[in-house]
Amino acid sequence: MRIYITDITYLYDAEAFSAAYALVPAWRRRKVDEMKHQSGKCLALGAGILLHNGLLERGIEVEPDEASVNEYGKPFYKEYPDVHFSISHSGTKVMCVISDKEVGCDVERIKSRGQDIAKRFFTPDEYALIQSQPSDEDKVNMFFRIWTLKESFLKCIGTGLSTELNTFSIIPAATTITIEQFIDETADFNFQELDLNDGYRYAVCW
């Protein structure tokens, strides 16, 4: 499994944007074109560049022009059934993970919010863990730890937010991450968190 992360502000330059746009396949260019604002276009394009470069590292020099999607919209390449990928973006960061197993990733910019969302959409155990943190900053950080872990899990199983967030529980500790779920009891799920001290949280599930 390889994890790729970058900041997309370099794509604000028109020449860099055009060069990158020419590298990505047709389905990713459509994603870029669908975005209304330039910032969104740069995020969509940056994610495509990470995927493109990651596939090159795996020896895939010609990326398919079209991606297939599952019933929930998760993209995959039927030409490469042993190559699984997930992409995410937030703020000015994009993230891509490529693996030989089903995988999901999420990046979120840390903001001073989350308590109402956690109370409404998280499980009681998750909400209690957030509330038990000693400071407001710790509460925010724990919220985004749980949020990115939950999103990465949903992307890994391929359902996205069509699966309600309170139907499974993820409890992160100092050295372990515990998940309680009955969505797919045949799989053993693993997690990795990244804290790059850049104002974002990153999580991967496979």
C-alpha positions in Angstrom: 0.0 0.0 0.0 1.3 3.5 -0.9 -0.1 6.8 0.5 0.3 10.0 -1.5 -0.5 13.5 -0.1 0.2 16.9 -1.6 -0.9 20.5 -1.5 -2.6 21.7 -4.6 -1.9 25.4 -4.5 0.7 24.9 -7.2 -2.2 24.3 -9.5 -3.4 27.8 -9.1 -0.8 28.7 -11.7 -2.6 28.5 -15.1 0.4 26.9 -16.8 0.8 24.2 -14.1 -3.0 23.5 -14.2 -3.0 23.1 -18.0 0.0 20.7 -17.9 -1.6 18.6 -15.2 -5.0 18.6 -16.9 -3.4 17.1 -20.0 -2.0 14.1 -17.9 -5.3 12.8 -16.4 -7.8 10.6 -18.2 -11.2 11.7 -19.5 -13.2 10.7 -16.5 -11.1 12.7 -14.2 -11.1 15.7 -16.5 -14.9 15.6 -16.4 -14.7 15.7 -12.6 -12.6 18.8 -12.9 -14.9 20.4 -15.3 -17.9 19.8 -13.1 -16.5 21.9 -10.3 -17.9 25.5 -10.2 -14.9 27.2 -8.5 -11.3 27.1 -9.4 -10.3 25.8 -6.0 -12.6 22.8 -6.5 -11.1 22.2 -10.0 -7.6 22.2 -8.5 -8.6 19.7 -5.8 -10.2 17.4 -8.3 -7.2 17.7 -10.6 -4.7 17.3 -7.8 -6.3 14.0 -6.8 -6.2 12.8 -10.4 -2.5 13.6 -10.6 -1.7 11.7 -7.4 -3.6 8.7 -8.8 -1.9 9.0 -12.2 1.6 9.1 -10.6 0.8 6.3 -8.2 -0.3 4.1 -11.1 2.9 5.0 -12.9 4.9 3.7 -10.0 3.1 0.4 -10.3 4.0 0.1 -13.9 0.7 1.3 -15.3 1.9 3.7 -18.0 -1.5 4.1 -19.7 -4.3 5.0 -17.4 -7.8 3.9 -18.7 -9.8 6.9 -20.0 -12.9 5.7 -18.2 -13.4 4.3 -14.7 -16.1 2.0 -13.7 -18.1 2.7 -10.5 -19.9 0.5 -8.0 -23.6 1.0 -7.1 -22.6 3.8 -4.6 -20.3 5.6 -7.1 -16.9 4.3 -5.9 -14.5 4.3 -8.9 -12.3 1.4 -9.9 -10.5 0.2 -13.0 -11.9 -3.1 -14.3 -8.8 -3.5 -16.4 -6.8 -3.8 -13.2 -8.8 -5.9 -10.7 -5.9 -6.2 -8.3 -5.4 -2.4 -8.1 -7.6 -0.7 -5.5 -7.5 3.1 -4.9 -9.2 5.8 -2.9 -9.0 9.6 -3.1 -10.0 12.4 -0.8 -9.5 16.1 -0.6 -10.1 19.0 1.8 -8.9 22.6 2.1 -5.8 22.6 -0.1 -4.8 19.0 0.5 -5.4 15.9 -1.6 -4.8 12.3 -0.7 -4.6 9.1 -2.7 -4.0 5.6 -1.5 -3.3 2.7 -3.8 -3.3 -0.9 -2.6 -3.7 -4.5 -3.7 -6.5 -4.8 -1.2 -9.8 -2.8 -0.8 -8.9 0.5 0.7 -10.4 3.8 1.7 -8.9 7.1 2.8 -10.0 10.5 4.1 -8.4 13.9 4.8 -10.2 16.7 6.7 -9.0 20.2 7.5 -9.3 20.7 11.2 -11.9 23.4 12.1 -13.4 24.5 15.4 -16.6 22.5 15.0 -17.9 19.0 15.4 -19.8 18.8 18.7 -23.3 19.1 17.3 -22.4 16.7 14.4 -20.9 14.2 16.8 -23.9 14.3 19.1 -26.3 13.9 16.2 -24.5 11.4 14.0 -21.9 9.5 16.0 -22.5 6.6 18.4 -22.9 7.3 22.1 -19.5 5.8 22.8 -17.8 8.0 20.2 -19.5 11.1 21.5 -18.6 10.2 25.1 -15.0 9.8 24.1 -15.0 13.3 22.5 -16.6 14.8 25.6 -14.1 13.2 27.9 -11.2 15.1 26.4 -9.6 17.6 28.7 -9.7 20.7 26.5 -11.7 22.2 23.7 -8.8 21.7 21.3 -8.5 18.0 22.4 -12.2 17.6 21.7 -11.9 19.0 18.2 -8.9 16.8 17.5 -10.7 13.7 18.7 -13.7 14.6 16.6 -11.6 14.7 13.5 -9.7 11.5 14.4 -13.0 9.7 14.6 -14.5 11.4 11.5 -11.6 10.6 9.2 -11.5 7.0 10.5 -15.2 6.5 9.9 -15.0 8.1 6.4 -12.0 5.9 5.5 -14.0 2.8 6.6 -17.0 3.7 4.5 -14.8 4.3 1.5 -13.1 1.0 2.0 -16.3 -1.0 2.1 -17.5 1.1 -0.9 -20.8 2.5 0.4 -19.8 6.0 1.4 -22.3 8.0 3.4 -25.2 5.8 2.2 -24.3 3.9 5.4 -25.3 5.9 8.4 -22.4 7.0 10.6 -24.1 5.7 13.8 -24.4 2.2 12.6 -20.8 1.4 13.5 -18.4 2.6 16.1 -14.7 3.4 15.9 -12.8 4.2 19.1 -9.2 5.5 18.6 -6.7 5.2 21.5 -3.0 6.0 21.9 -1.8 2.8 20.2 -5.0 1.0 19.1 -8.1 1.6 17.0 -11.1 -0.5 17.8 -14.1 -0.9 15.4 -17.4 -2.4 16.2 -19.5 -3.1 13.1 -21.9 -5.6 11.7 -21.8 -4.3 8.1 -19.1 -6.7 6.9 -18.3 -9.3 9.5 -16.2 -11.4 7.1 -13.3 -8.9 6.8 -10.6 -7.9 9.2 -10.2 -4.1 9.0 -7.0 -2.2 9.7 -6.4 1.5 10.1 -3.6 4.0 9.9 -3.7 7.6 11.0 -1.4 10.4 9.9 -0.9 13.6 11.8 1.5 15.8 9.8 1.1 18.9 12.1 -0.3 20.8 9.1 -3.8 21.5 10.3 -5.3 18.4 8.8 -6.1 14.8 9.8 -5.5 11.8 7.5 -6.8 8.2 7.9 -6.6 5.0 5.9 -8.6 1.8 6.2 -7.9 -1.4 4.4 
